[in-house]
Amino acid sequence: MPANRAYLDYNATAPLRDAAREGMVESFGQPGNASSVHGEGRLARKHIEQARNQIAALVNAPSEGIVFTSGATEAAHMALTPMIYSNGTLRPASMLYVLETEHPCVLAGGRFGAEQVRTIPVLPSGLIDLDAFDALLSAHDDSTGVAMVAVQLVNSETGVIQPVAEVAKRTRFQGGYVVCDAVQAVGRIPVDAAQLGVDFLLLSAHKIGGPQGVGALAVCHSILAPEPAIRGGGQELNRRGGTENVAGIVGFGVAAEAAAREAVDYSQIAAKRDWLMDQLEPICAAQGLANCLEIFGVQAPRVGNTLLFGVEGLKAETALIAFDLDGVAVSSGSACSSGKVGRSHVLEAMGVDAELARGAIRISLGWNSSQADVQQFVHAFERITKRLGEMKRNELERAS
């Protein structure tokens, strides 16, 4: 395996930032439970509250609304509940409407029963079908509760940016709640909870250079409170039981500050992604694979770090191994299926041909990605498509 590797899988997990590591190491050396009243406990509490402020600033949400969790999956489970309190009074949600291309943790429905979950279709571009969404909202029976709508801001596989503010506007008009998965958006585009008009935001540390195993639910309005999913000793203002992961939270806060700075100007990363994208078609054509390439989501607005594509005849299982042997780390889509390579539910929802979808390759860049990294990918892609072209030519010769 090559000594110099190109890591192009930031959407799966980003490398831990040096500053986040340093903050965590310092925190590891300090004793104290954040619920204790002595000096050591108060210092731990100070670190947590500083991180809470840093993460609130990242998404322009109230700091008192940031609830620390073990990750975005737990945050989703916490937010996706029929039991929502408004000003201390239960105002339940009776149905959950979920975009077909959502992350699996959201598609699972959280604490809603299977019979309480409906999916919202997407267009071939990957964008929400607003007409179908309107029809679902119009048909909602609010006699037993309002609608809850879950929509990603940025899709982890295609990078497609959804019109969340418009979705939220239509949902609010019907009196419903909006849960927004902002995991792949923060650090890539500016995220403003107030402008989006959502009620809950899902966040994750390890997508922005913080540690794995830490996330947050941002409750964007002080009057709202989902019923706790984990009860215990009253931590997080009785919203999530369990001793806080102080070091992890510190790393999350440091990463959030850096991500907020980077989201202002993502042009250099986008330029690398676009350069790489421009190389694919000529390489395919040179190997007799003209018209075999498809880039997914290109008809819609996308974040600047993500590229998902397929080449007819290319199998993801073998391609990923070949890239890895050439020192390039990429994926076939979401990294949340225990390392399995299969057809993407996102591409299925977009109506992509099943065989082409099975060969999808995702490239995702980040702050440490260099031009040498994308060039290394291009060289590996040239070798892989050369073998694929030779196989196709041999098949044609045997057929003749």
N, C-alpha and C positions, 0 to 999 in steps of 0.2 A: 504494500500500500504506500502511495507517495507520502513523503514526509511533509510536504506543503499541501495542506488541505484547504479547500474553499467551502466555507459553511454558508449555504444559501437556503436555510430553513428557519428563518427568524419567526415565521408565523406559527411554527410548532413550539419553539422556545428560543428566546434570544440569549446570547451569552450574558453572564452576570457582569454587570459594570464594575470597574475597579472601585469606584467611589462607594457603590452599594456594598461590595465585599468589605471594604475598610470600615464602614459604619457598622456592619454586622459583627465583625471581629471585635470591635470595641465594645459593642453591646454584650457579646458573649462573655466578656471579662467582667461584667458588672452583675453582682447578685441582686436579687430583689424581685418580688412579685408585685405587679402593678396595682394589685388590690390592697397591698399592705400600706400602713400609715407611716411607717418609719422612713428615714431618709432614703434608704436604698429603694424602697417601694415607690416613693415619690419620684425618684429619678427615672425609674422604669416607666412610670405614668407620664412623665414629661416627654420621654422619647416617643411614646405612643401618640400623644396629643400633637406633637410636632409633625409626625408622619400623617396624622389625620388631616392637619391643615395643608400639608403638601399635596395630598391626593385630592382634597376638595378643590384646591387651586387649579389642579390639572384639568378638571371638568366643570369648573365654575358651579359647584354644588355647595350647599351649606356644610360646614365642617362637622356640625353635630349630627348630620345625616349619614356620615360615613360609618359603616358597620364592618369591622374586619372579620374575614372568614378564612377558611382553608383554601379558597380558590374561587374562580368564577362559577364552577359547578355548584358549590354550596350556596353561593350568592343567588344563583338561579332558583335553587330549591327553596330558598328563603322567600324570594319575591313572588314566585309562581304559586300562590295560594289563594283559594277562594276567600280566606278570612283576612280581610283588610279593614283596619280601623281608621276612621277619619274623625279627628277631634275626640278620640276616645270612644266613639260610637261605631259599632260594627256596620260597615257598608260593604256587603259581600259581592264578590264576582261569581257569576253563575256559569260562565263559559270562557274558555281561553282560546283565542285565535292566534295561531302561530304560523309564521311564514315558512313555506316548504323548505327553504334553504337554510333554516336556522341551524345552529350548532346542536349536536345530539342531546346535550344536557337540557336544552330548551324544548326541543321536539318531544322529549320524554314527558313534558307536562308538569314537572314539579309535583305539587300536592293536589293537583286536579285529577279526578278520575278520568279514565280513558274516554268515557262517554261525554265528558265535558270539554274535550279538545277538538277543535276544527282547524284545518290547515288552509292557509291563504296561498293561492297559486302565484307563480311568477311568470313573467314573459320570457321568451327565448333569450333575451338579453341578460336575464338574471334579476331584473328589476321587478318589484312588486306589481301585480296586476291590480291597479287601483279600482277599476270598474268591478272586478270580482270582490275586492275588499269591501267596497261600498255596499254591494249586494248582501254580503255576509252581515255587515253591521245593521243594515236596514231590517234584516230578518231576525235579528237578535230579540229574544223574549226577555225583557228586563223585569218581569213580574217577580222573579226570585233572586235577581241580582244583576249587576251591570256587566258589561263586557270587559275582559282584560285582553290586551293585544301585545304580542311579543314580536319585535322586529329588530334585526341586527342593523347596526349602523354600517359596518363593513363586513363583507363575507370573507371568511378565513381562506377559502379556496380560490375564488375568482378575484377578490379584491373589490368587488362591486359595492358602490356606496348607495345605500337606500335613501329615499326621500323621507327620512324619519320625521322631520318637522311637519311635513304634510300629513303623514299618517297620524301623528299625534293630534294635529288640528282636527281631523275628521273624527278621531276617537273621542276627543274632549267634547265635541259637539253632541255626541251620543251619551256623554256622561261616563265614559269608561276610563280604565287605567291603561297606562302604556309602560311596558318593560322594554328597555333597550340594552342589548348586548353591545357594549362599546369596547370589548376586549381588543379587537384588531384595529380599532380606530385611533385610540390614544397614542400619541407620539408620531402618528402618520399624518393626521389632519387635526386642526383645532377642534376640540369637543367642548361645547357649551351647553350644559344641561338646561339652562334657562331658555336659550334660543331654540333648542330642540323641542322643548315643551313636554318632556317625558316625566314620568313619576319615579321610575327606578332605573338605575344604570348598573350593569354588571361590569366588574373590573378585575384584572388579573395582573399580578406582579411580574411573572416570568416572561410575559410577552414584550415588556418594555425594559428588560435588563435588570429586574429584581429577581429574588429567589423563587424557586418553585414552592408550591404549597401555601401561598398567601394570596388572598384576593380581598375584594370588598364589594359590598352592596352600597350604592349611593342612593339614599332616600332623599329625593329632590324637593319634597315639600314637608315642612315640619308637622303638618296636621296628619300625615299619613303614617301608618305603622302596620306592617304585615305581622301576622301572628308568628311568634318565634318558632323556628324549626328545631332548635337545640336549647333546652332549658337547663339551667344549672345554678351557678353561684351568683348570678346577677351581673356578669360582666357585660360590657358594651351597652350600658344603660338598660339592662334586662332584655336586650334584643338578641343576644347570642351568647349562650353559656359556654364556659370553658376558659381556662387560663390563656391569656393572650400570648402569641408567639412574638415576643418583643423584638428579637433580633431580625426575624423575617419582616416584621412590620417596619422596622427601621430601614431595611434594604429596599422595601417597597417605596417608602417615602423619598429616599434619595433618588431612586430610579424615576419616580414621578416628576421630580423637579427637572431632571435631564430631559425626559420625554416632552415636557411642556415647552422647553426651549427648542427642541428639534422640530416640533410640529409646525412652528412658524414658517420654516423654509425647508421643504423636503425635496427641493429641485435637484440637488446633486445625486441623491439616491434614485430619483425618478429618471434622471438622465442615464444612469447605468442600466436600469431596467429597460429603458427604451432602446438603448444601443444593443443590448443583448437580443431583444425582441426583433430588431431589424436584421440580425444575422441569420435568423432561423430559416426564412423562406429561401434565400440564396443557397444555403447549405443543402436544404432538401432538394432543390432543383438540380444542383450539381450531382446529386446521387440518383437522379431519375425519379425523384419523389415529388415532382411538381404537383401542386394542387392537393397534396396529402396532408398539409398542415392546417390546423384550425386553432385559433387563439380564442379562448372562452371569455365572455364578458366584455369584449373589446368595444361593443356597441354602447356600453353604459359607462357612466363615470366610475373610475377606479382609483384606488390609492396608488401612490407612486412606487411602492416596493414589491408589488405582487404580479406574477405572471403565471397563468395556468394555460397549458396548451396540450394538444394531442397530435400525433402523427399516425396516419393510417398504417396499420401493421405493426406499430411499436407497442410492445407489451410492458406495462409498468413494472411487473415483477422482475423481469430481466433487465430493464433499463436502469432501475434504481440500483441494482447490484453493480452494473457496469459503471455507472457514474461513481459509485462508492469506491470501486477498485481504481478508478482514475483520480480519486482524491476529492470528489465533489459530493457534498451532502445536499440532496434535494428530497422532495417527497412526492407522493401521488395525490396529496390533498390533506385533509385533516389528519392530525397525528393522534387521534383520540379513539382508535379502534384496536388497541393492543398490537400495533405493528402490522395489522392485516393490510393487504393490498386488494381492493375490490372496487366495484363500481361506485362512484360518488353519488350520494343522494342529491347533491347540489346539481350536478350535471343531468341527472335523471329528471329532476324537476324542471330543468331548462329545455328538456326534450332532445338532448344530445344523443346521437347514435350510441347504442350500448357498447359496441366494440371499440369505438373511438374513445368513449369515456373511460373504459378499462385501462387505456394506455396513457391517461392524463398525467402530466408532470407539472408539479408546482415549484416555482422558484420564488423565494421571498428574501428580500435584502434588508439590511439594517445599517445602523450607524458605523459599524466596523467593516462593512463590505467595501472592497476595493475594486478598481478596474481590473487588477490581476485576477481577482476571484471570478468575475464574469467572463474574462477571457479564458480562464481555465475551464469553465463550463462549456464555452463555445468549442474549444478544442476537443473536449470529451464528446460533445454532441456530434461533431464531425466524424469521429471514429465510430460512434454508434450508428449513425445514419449510413455510413459507408458500408457497414456489415449488413444493415437492413436492405440497402439498395442491391447489394450483391445477391442476397437471398431472393429478392423479387425477380432479378434477372435470371437467376437459375431456375426459378419456378416457371417463368415464361418459356425458357428454352426447353424444359422437360415437357411442358404442355404442347409445344409445337412439334 
